[in-house]
Amino acid sequence: MYLTLLNGTGFVFNADDYMELRSKHRIMGAPVGTANTKGWSPNQSTLPVELNKFETQLLLDENIAKLVDKSRDLKAKPTAEKVEKNKAEFESRLLGQEEALKTEKLRETERYMENILTGKRKKLLKQGKTEMAAALTADEVLKEMSDSFKFDPQNALVEVPCEHLRNHSAQIVTGALVDISCLNYRVFRDLWRRGKFVTSGDAFGADFLVYPGDPLIYHASHIVIVLEKPAIKPLELVAKVRLSVIVNKSCVFAYEKEDDDGIQYQTVAWCNPSK
């Protein structure tokens, strides 16, 4: 599987790859593409999927994917032969749209043929053309529709492909995107290796959110706050735990073990004194 390097992180352009990452490897990412027939909406986004740097680095570390840079090939000036080929392919797609639209118009005309014939005959009778009204047939209506059909390229649907349509070269990116020794990345990797679904916790004032299953189905069960040292100021502790109560999640503090390089987790719950 290949991730495309854009803006310093990995992007997924293939639907099958994204489904594998999500269902098999528990990597969520964020769809950032725009649907062809709709404007951009955060609730109706499509491919490509942007992975954060931790997700991208994890996939590289676990040998699940490779990161490639396509900028050199895609930014190169196309040759005259390529330009003509691209132009011919574009015109071919427009022709395909024209034929499809014309077929649909004729099918719609046939669907309402009885009403169309009635209307045209009434119009001819008002003009005093009785013989033409009586002789009018469905075939004539279809032929008139076919001959008068015009396709305006300005109304054509422009394809927004998720993947590059043609062969192109790419360079394998080596080196880490993040410092793999930093505590936040190690916590993210440790939670993932424990089988958790992990996403960014920025929206809840935390470092990470942990889900019991796919976030499309489940709400987050825990907020995770990373501490550089196993100590926290009382007011900050109260603020974080109360925040977790407000959003109906458990609060987990993650910090480095003193005796080794492992990660220690501590869950703190807010308890109301009994009356």
Phi, psi and omega in degrees: 000139182241134174255141181265128180282118175217135176053035174081010178213179184267142176237145178249124182251352183255128184296319180295320178297318181294319180295324177293317179298320184284313186277326185263322187249000175060037176255119188273308185064189180217114175299131183233004182278168180251132178295148184302319189259005182225157174286172183292137177213136180295341181264353182225043180274161181225193178298151006281167178252128178267125175265143174285171186295326178294317179297316180298313181297321179298317180296325177289316182295326182270005180058034177273328183214165174241147180258129182234150178249118182255004188298323182299315182285318185284338178269351181293143179292126182290149176286165179300324179295318179295320180300315180295322179294317179295321179296317180296319179293322179295315179296326177295320178292323176296319179297321177298320177294320180297315180294321179294319180292321179296318178299319180293321178297318179293321178296320178292324177297317178296325182296324182248028186301318183300315179292323180294315178299317179299316180294317181293321179294321177297320180295317179294323179295322178295332179274000179080016181261072186293316182296319180294322179296319182288329184271352183296131181237167180296323180299322179293322178295317179296319179295319178298317179296318181294317182290329184268354183292132177229136181250119179266115181304336180294339179263007181289150175276123179271125181291140174244084185292143177280330180244159175292133189282341185234164178297142179205162181264161179208157180245133177293131180270125177252160181095157184275144175279332178228164175287109185290351178268353181291147188296319182300316179294322180294323177294315179301313181295321181294317179297319180296318180293339176277004177089017183271155169267118188235132174227175178294145180252018184304321184294343182244016179069025181235177177275320182217157169245140179243132182245148176284348179196195181303130180300342175291339184249323187246151168276157177295140180261335183222146165254139184244128180243124183269129178246134177292329179228151181285052179210146181211143179293143183306316181295321178293322177299313180298317182297315182293318182290320178296323177300316180297325179293318181298320182267009174061049178223158176276145182259125180238129174258133181241132179208168185280137176294147183283330186268344178208190183269011181285174181250132178256137179242140178223121179266132181241129181246148178266118182245129176278134179297141181292143181276000000 
